[in-house]
């Protein structure tokens, strides 16, 4: 199906009110290949986002090529961010995807400013850069190439097995700058995983992606985030999960208990009520006053999982407190280039899209 001729005017009846007001709005696209999902293409004015309150260390910068996420994880902490354009944090977050079609070109310009200090940049801290749409929009290769070419260290956190497409590029980038990868794999029960994360690849496919990254010499951690109280916090589930992570060759493991912010809490509680109604009173009690799990629960979980992490020979990873991504290895400084930049050179953004409509398909 052609995607041309689908530019959406502000007066069109199907225009979403918040999006139609944007000066950088390009068009809205729907296609049978992505049934139930609508893409809203915009021209980014900036690519690099500074995280408020970040420390003076080389962390605290992020890039988000997409807003909204077809992975549809019911616990996703980023759901609330969709409301800034009059979109809801539930179904709209899963199906109304904002695509910054020129993000790589804008990024390349920002990285070449004299004021840029080659600080570490995190991807995947808000919505997933390797969700299904990336297979068609192909924004990440240009982003990776621009970061590496400018000498900027970066990290990627994803649930998307599409990461495998870019592993050769990432391996080349890792010879120029520190590159830190992490695969988010929280649930190791197939039925539960498909219920709570209906748009994600399987646990087995994500573990295979970890293995593929490690075989190319890339560091790749596993985020067991979030651990769901009364669902994925049994010793058997945790032990089985860590055994699979170890077999996949992961570099380290990070974990945390479920966190339910406003905008996410309502959506998650609806899912609990529909799929595990017997647990609803427990969850309502646990998260009645705070977005975080109670301290007693977190201490109990820590006492259970840390010995298992040690037993499986998986050092606990370090989370960047500013971005929520895996902590960058950039503190050791930039790595020497080996002179071979063929893949990076091929992917480097060459010109800004300016005001023209991108031709993507």
CORLIN-V213414 format. One line per field, one symbol per residue. ss: DSSP state (a for helix, b for strand, c for the rest). psi: psi as a letter, one per 20 degrees, with the letter a starting at -180 (. if undefined). burial: I if it has 24 or more other ideal C-beta (glycine too) atoms within 12 Angstrom, else O. Layout:
ss->???
psi->???
burial->???
//
This chain:
ss->ccccccccccccccccaaaaccccbbbbbccaaacccbbbbbccccccbbccccccccccbbbccbbcccccbcccaaaaaaaaacccccaaaaabbbbbccaaaaaaaaacccccccccbbbccccccccccaaaaccaaaaaaaaaaccccbbbbbccaaaaaaaaaaaaacccccbbbbbbcccccaaaaaaabcccccaaaaaaaaaaaaaccccbbbbbbbbcccccccaaaaaaaaaaaaaaccccbbbbbcbcccccaaaaaaaaaaacaaaaaaaaaacccccbccaaaaaaaaaaaaaaaaaccccbccbccccccbcccaaacccccccccaaaaaacccccccccccccc
psi->pqjrjkpoqhiqhippgghiiphjpfrppqqhhmpipppopqophqhpppppjqrirlajprpnhqprpihkpijpiighiiiikkqrjdhhhhinpppnhjhgggghghhjqhipklqpppqjifrpikrhhhhhhlhhghgggggghikoqrqppqipiihhhjggghgghiihqpppqpponhpkogggghghmhjqrrgghhhhhgghghhjjqporpompqpopjgkjqggggggghghgghijqhrpqqqrppnrqhggggghggghhhmhiighgghghkhiqhqqqhgghgggghghghhgghjkopprppohghirppqjihirqqpqjiokggghhipphqqicjqpqoh.
burial->OOIOOOOIOOOOOOOIOOIIOIOIIIIIIOOOOIOOIIIIIIIIOOIIIOIOOOOOOIIIIIIIIIIIIIIIIIIIIIIIIIOOIOIIIIOIIIIIIIIIIIIIIIIIIIIOOOOOIIIIIIIIIIIIIIIIIIIIIIIIIIIIIIIIIIIIIIIIIIIIIIIIIIIIIIIIIIIIIIIIIIIIIIIIIOOIIOOIIIIIIOIOOIIIIIIIIIOIOIIIIIIIIIIIIIIIIOOOIIOOIIOIIIOIIIIIIIIIIIIIIOIIIIIIIOIIOOOIOOIOOOIOOIIOOOOOIOOOIIOOIOOIIOOIIOOIOIOIIIIIOIIIIIIIIIOOOIOOOOOOOOIIOOIIIOOOIOOOIIOIO
//
